[in-house]
């Protein structure tokens, strides 16, 4: 197996990647939209937006990949970042760089690989939009044009990060090995500790700027019944779909984290009481309106709270939301209180 060599501009390239402050951040709808579309357009089992770090390839968004990162030495992306344009390997078994790669000789038995480079404004290649398949195939000129267009969309989003003040502060201050603890592995949301930290930071900004701040505490109704009837795998899949619907109905700079097993905490900067309730209703309706998968319909109960005299810190605001959530559950669930 040929390990990927380092680009001549590796130091500059890594500085450009770190300047994006995007490594070890939660999944975002703006990137997931690109990988979902690529998945549909190319009918490939695996699509990923892969960022090439010093020793790993980290997936900001993916379809068909269950793990968040891969060692750079065995990655395809480590080779693809050397390309100036579309990188295509029609049959990995015939390419000496990949023929004995463990991703080729064992699961997932990759046979086809294609990638489009993703660059920053200074031209540094920080990652790729990649397509993997278990069958050999080729890309037409039109396919390559579509692939290139999707990569440019992803590239534009990379160059224009959308974070709230609290998120920006957390990303600047919390790096290194501690960064991986910021993300919940199942849902790829902020972890409980990270989202509570963001809530406190946003509350401080709201008080200093005299701006609003809303908070939602979302609880999945009857998830334990689903686990008991269909198994925990079905429950996990339901949680992941509910999370997708939640993120689709939030602004890019809102924060959402997994607060407990089936509870999610959402921070809404610049939002008053009425706006917080409306946000909760959008999420409730999005979850309820259609089945998560065939034969599985779910709902959520939501406790809404807004910063005010009774919410002097994050703990106090959370207590208000918990009280509201308890009321929503006691009234039968599937409502915002």
C-alpha positions as CSV (number, residue, x, y, z in Angstrom):
1,X,0.0,0.0,0.0
2,X,1.3,3.4,-0.9
3,X,0.9,5.9,1.9
4,X,-0.1,9.4,0.6
5,X,2.8,11.8,0.4
6,X,2.7,15.3,2.0
7,X,2.0,18.2,-0.2
8,X,4.8,20.7,-0.6
9,X,2.6,23.4,1.1
10,X,1.6,21.1,4.0
11,X,2.3,23.6,6.7
12,X,0.4,26.4,5.0
13,X,-2.4,24.0,4.1
14,X,-2.9,22.9,7.7
15,X,-2.9,26.5,8.8
16,X,-5.6,27.2,6.3
17,X,-7.6,24.2,7.5
18,X,-7.3,25.2,11.2
19,X,-8.3,28.8,10.4
20,X,-11.7,27.5,9.3
21,X,-12.4,26.4,12.9
22,X,-14.5,23.6,11.5
23,X,-12.7,20.4,12.7
24,X,-14.7,18.5,15.4
25,X,-17.8,20.6,15.0
26,X,-21.3,19.2,14.8
27,X,-23.0,18.1,11.6
28,X,-24.6,21.0,9.7
29,X,-27.6,21.0,7.4
30,X,-25.8,23.2,4.8
31,X,-23.2,20.5,4.3
32,X,-25.5,17.5,4.7
33,X,-27.6,19.0,1.9
34,X,-24.7,18.7,-0.5
35,X,-23.8,15.1,0.4
36,X,-27.5,14.0,0.2
37,X,-27.8,15.6,-3.2
38,X,-24.6,14.0,-4.4
39,X,-25.9,10.7,-3.1
40,X,-29.0,11.0,-5.2
41,X,-27.3,12.3,-8.3
42,X,-24.6,9.7,-8.5
43,X,-26.4,6.7,-6.9
44,X,-23.2,5.9,-4.9
45,X,-23.3,4.2,-1.5
46,X,-20.8,6.5,0.1
47,X,-20.4,10.3,-0.3
48,X,-18.3,12.3,2.1
49,X,-17.0,15.9,2.7
50,X,-13.6,14.9,3.9
51,X,-11.1,17.3,5.6
52,X,-7.5,16.2,5.6
53,X,-5.8,16.9,8.9
54,X,-2.2,16.2,9.9
55,X,-2.8,12.5,10.7
56,X,-6.5,11.9,10.0
57,X,-9.2,12.5,7.5
58,X,-12.3,13.9,9.3
59,X,-15.7,13.8,7.8
60,X,-17.7,16.9,8.2
61,X,-20.6,15.4,6.4
62,X,-21.2,11.9,4.9
63,X,-23.7,9.4,3.6
64,X,-23.0,5.8,4.1
65,X,-20.1,6.2,6.6
66,X,-20.7,5.2,10.3
67,X,-17.4,6.5,11.7
68,X,-16.3,10.2,12.0
69,X,-12.7,9.9,10.9
70,X,-10.1,7.7,9.2
71,X,-6.3,7.5,9.5
72,X,-4.7,9.6,6.8
73,X,-2.2,6.9,5.9
74,X,-5.0,4.5,4.6
75,X,-7.2,7.2,3.2
76,X,-7.9,7.9,-0.5
77,X,-8.4,11.6,0.3
78,X,-4.7,11.9,1.3
79,X,-3.8,11.1,-2.3
80,X,-6.7,13.1,-3.8
81,X,-5.6,16.5,-2.3
82,X,-2.6,16.4,-4.6
83,X,-4.9,16.7,-7.7
84,X,-5.7,20.1,-9.2
85,X,-9.1,19.0,-10.4
86,X,-11.2,15.9,-10.5
87,X,-9.4,12.8,-9.2
88,X,-10.9,9.5,-10.5
89,X,-9.9,5.8,-9.9
90,X,-12.2,3.6,-12.0
91,X,-10.9,0.3,-10.5
92,X,-8.9,0.5,-7.3
93,X,-7.6,-3.1,-7.8
94,X,-5.7,-2.0,-10.8
95,X,-4.1,1.1,-9.2
96,X,-0.8,0.4,-7.4
97,X,-1.6,3.2,-4.9
98,X,-4.7,1.4,-3.7
99,X,-4.7,-2.3,-4.8
100,X,-3.6,-3.6,-1.4
101,X,-5.3,-0.9,0.7
102,X,-7.4,-2.5,3.5
103,X,-10.4,-0.5,2.3
104,X,-10.1,-2.3,-1.0
105,X,-9.1,-5.8,0.1
106,X,-11.6,-6.0,3.0
107,X,-14.8,-4.2,4.0
108,X,-16.1,-2.0,2.5
109,X,-14.4,-3.4,-0.6
110,X,-14.0,0.0,-2.4
111,X,-13.7,-0.4,-6.2
112,X,-14.4,3.1,-7.5
113,X,-13.2,6.4,-6.1
114,X,-13.6,10.0,-7.2
115,X,-12.9,13.3,-5.5
116,X,-13.1,17.0,-6.1
117,X,-10.6,19.2,-4.2
118,X,-12.0,21.8,-1.7
119,X,-9.9,25.0,-1.4
120,X,-9.8,28.0,0.8
121,X,-9.5,31.6,-0.6
122,X,-5.7,31.4,-0.8
123,X,-5.9,28.2,-2.9
124,X,-4.9,25.7,-0.2
125,X,-6.6,22.3,-0.6
126,X,-8.0,21.5,2.8
127,X,-10.1,18.5,1.8
128,X,-12.3,16.8,-0.9
129,X,-15.8,16.0,-1.7
130,X,-15.5,12.3,-2.4
131,X,-17.6,9.5,-4.0
132,X,-16.9,5.8,-3.3
133,X,-18.6,2.7,-4.7
134,X,-18.3,-1.1,-4.4
135,X,-18.5,-1.5,-8.2
136,X,-16.2,-0.3,-10.9
137,X,-17.7,2.6,-12.9
138,X,-16.7,5.8,-14.8
139,X,-17.9,9.4,-14.8
140,X,-19.1,11.1,-18.0
141,X,-18.2,14.7,-18.8
142,X,-21.6,15.7,-17.5
143,X,-21.1,13.7,-14.3
144,X,-17.8,15.5,-13.7
145,X,-19.4,18.9,-14.3
146,X,-22.2,18.1,-11.8
147,X,-19.6,16.8,-9.3
148,X,-17.5,19.9,-9.7
149,X,-20.6,22.2,-9.1
150,X,-21.5,20.3,-5.9
151,X,-17.9,20.7,-4.7
152,X,-18.0,24.4,-5.4
153,X,-21.2,24.7,-3.3
154,X,-19.5,22.9,-0.4
155,X,-16.4,25.0,-0.9
156,X,-18.4,28.2,-0.6
157,X,-19.9,27.0,2.7
158,X,-16.5,26.1,4.0
159,X,-15.2,29.6,3.2
160,X,-18.2,31.3,5.0
161,X,-18.6,29.7,8.4
162,X,-21.8,30.6,10.3
163,X,-21.3,30.4,14.0
164,X,-22.9,32.3,16.9
165,X,-20.7,34.2,19.3
166,X,-20.8,31.5,21.9
167,X,-19.8,28.8,19.3
168,X,-16.9,30.9,18.1
169,X,-15.6,31.3,21.6
170,X,-15.8,27.6,22.3
171,X,-14.0,26.7,19.1
172,X,-11.2,29.2,19.8
173,X,-10.7,28.1,23.4
174,X,-11.3,24.3,23.2
175,X,-8.8,22.5,20.9
176,X,-6.6,19.4,20.9
177,X,-7.8,16.1,22.3
178,X,-10.6,17.9,24.2
179,X,-12.2,18.8,20.9
180,X,-13.5,15.3,20.2
181,X,-15.5,15.4,23.5
182,X,-17.6,18.3,22.1
183,X,-19.5,16.0,19.7
184,X,-22.1,13.3,20.6
185,X,-21.1,10.3,18.5
186,X,-24.6,9.0,17.6
187,X,-26.3,12.3,16.6
188,X,-23.2,14.3,15.7
189,X,-24.6,17.2,17.7
190,X,-22.9,19.2,20.3
191,X,-22.4,17.1,23.5
192,X,-24.2,18.1,26.7
193,X,-21.2,19.8,28.2
194,X,-20.5,21.8,25.0
195,X,-24.1,23.0,24.4
196,X,-24.5,24.0,28.1
197,X,-21.2,26.0,27.8
198,X,-22.6,27.7,24.6
199,X,-25.8,28.5,26.4
200,X,-24.0,30.3,29.2
201,X,-21.9,32.2,26.7
202,X,-24.9,33.2,24.7
203,X,-26.7,34.3,27.8
204,X,-23.8,36.6,28.7
205,X,-23.8,38.1,25.3
206,X,-27.6,38.6,25.4
207,X,-27.4,40.5,28.7
208,X,-24.4,42.6,27.5
209,X,-26.1,43.4,24.1
210,X,-29.6,43.7,25.5
211,X,-30.7,41.1,22.9
212,X,-33.0,38.2,23.3
213,X,-32.1,34.6,23.9
214,X,-34.5,31.6,23.6
215,X,-34.0,28.0,24.6
216,X,-35.9,24.8,23.8
217,X,-35.7,21.5,25.6
218,X,-36.9,18.8,23.3
219,X,-37.9,15.3,24.5
220,X,-38.8,12.5,22.1
221,X,-42.2,11.0,23.1
222,X,-42.4,7.2,23.8
223,X,-38.9,6.4,22.6
224,X,-38.6,3.7,25.2
225,X,-41.7,2.0,23.7
226,X,-40.0,2.1,20.3
227,X,-36.8,0.5,21.7
228,X,-38.8,-2.2,23.5
229,X,-40.9,-3.0,20.4
230,X,-38.4,-2.6,17.5
231,X,-35.0,-2.6,19.2
232,X,-32.4,0.0,20.0
233,X,-31.2,0.1,16.5
234,X,-34.6,1.3,15.4
235,X,-34.6,3.8,18.2
236,X,-31.2,5.2,17.2
237,X,-32.3,5.5,13.6
238,X,-35.4,7.4,14.8
239,X,-33.3,9.8,16.9
240,X,-31.0,10.5,13.9
241,X,-34.0,11.3,11.7
242,X,-35.5,13.5,14.3
243,X,-32.2,15.3,14.7
244,X,-32.1,15.9,10.9
245,X,-35.6,17.5,11.0
246,X,-34.6,19.6,14.0
247,X,-31.5,21.0,12.2
248,X,-33.5,21.6,9.0
249,X,-35.8,23.9,11.0
250,X,-33.0,25.9,12.7
251,X,-30.9,28.8,11.6
252,X,-27.2,28.1,10.8
253,X,-26.1,30.0,13.9
254,X,-28.5,28.3,16.4
255,X,-26.9,25.6,18.6
256,X,-28.4,22.2,19.3
257,X,-26.9,19.5,21.6
258,X,-27.8,16.1,23.0
259,X,-28.8,16.9,26.5
260,X,-29.7,13.4,27.6
261,X,-30.7,10.0,26.1
262,X,-33.7,11.4,24.1
263,X,-33.5,15.0,25.1
264,X,-32.0,17.9,23.0
265,X,-31.2,21.4,24.1
266,X,-31.5,24.2,21.5
267,X,-30.0,27.7,22.0
268,X,-31.6,30.5,19.9
269,X,-29.6,33.7,19.9
270,X,-31.4,37.0,19.3
271,X,-34.8,35.4,19.9
272,X,-37.6,36.6,22.1
273,X,-40.4,34.6,23.8
274,X,-42.7,34.5,20.9
275,X,-39.9,33.6,18.4
276,X,-38.8,30.8,20.7
277,X,-42.3,29.3,20.8
278,X,-42.6,29.6,17.0
279,X,-39.3,27.8,16.6
280,X,-40.6,25.0,18.9
281,X,-43.8,24.7,16.9
282,X,-41.9,24.4,13.6
283,X,-39.8,21.5,15.1
284,X,-42.8,19.8,16.6
285,X,-44.7,19.9,13.3
286,X,-41.7,18.7,11.3
287,X,-41.3,15.6,13.5
288,X,-45.0,14.8,13.6
289,X,-46.1,15.5,10.0
290,X,-44.8,12.3,8.4
291,X,-43.4,8.9,9.4
292,X,-39.8,8.7,10.2
293,X,-39.6,5.4,8.4
294,X,-42.2,2.9,7.2
295,X,-44.6,2.2,10.1
296,X,-42.7,4.4,12.6
297,X,-44.3,7.8,13.5
298,X,-43.0,9.8,16.4
299,X,-43.6,13.1,18.2
300,X,-41.8,15.4,20.5
301,X,-42.7,17.5,23.6
302,X,-40.9,20.8,24.0
303,X,-40.3,23.1,26.9
304,X,-39.6,26.7,25.8
305,X,-37.9,29.4,27.9
306,X,-36.5,32.8,27.2
307,X,-33.9,34.9,29.0
308,X,-35.4,37.3,31.6
309,X,-35.2,38.3,35.2
310,X,-35.8,34.7,36.4
311,X,-33.0,33.3,34.3
312,X,-29.8,34.7,35.8
313,X,-27.6,31.9,34.5
314,X,-27.7,28.9,32.3
315,X,-28.8,26.6,35.1
316,X,-31.8,28.8,35.9
317,X,-32.8,29.0,32.3
318,X,-32.6,25.2,32.0
319,X,-34.7,24.8,35.1
320,X,-37.4,27.0,33.5
321,X,-37.3,24.9,30.3
322,X,-37.5,21.6,32.3
323,X,-40.5,22.9,34.2
324,X,-42.2,23.8,30.9
325,X,-41.3,20.4,29.4
326,X,-42.7,18.6,32.3
327,X,-46.0,20.5,31.8
328,X,-46.0,19.6,28.1
329,X,-45.5,15.9,28.9
330,X,-48.2,15.9,31.6
331,X,-50.7,17.4,29.1
332,X,-50.2,14.4,26.8
333,X,-47.1,15.3,24.9
334,X,-46.6,16.4,21.3
335,X,-46.9,20.1,22.3
336,X,-44.8,23.1,23.2
337,X,-45.2,24.6,26.6
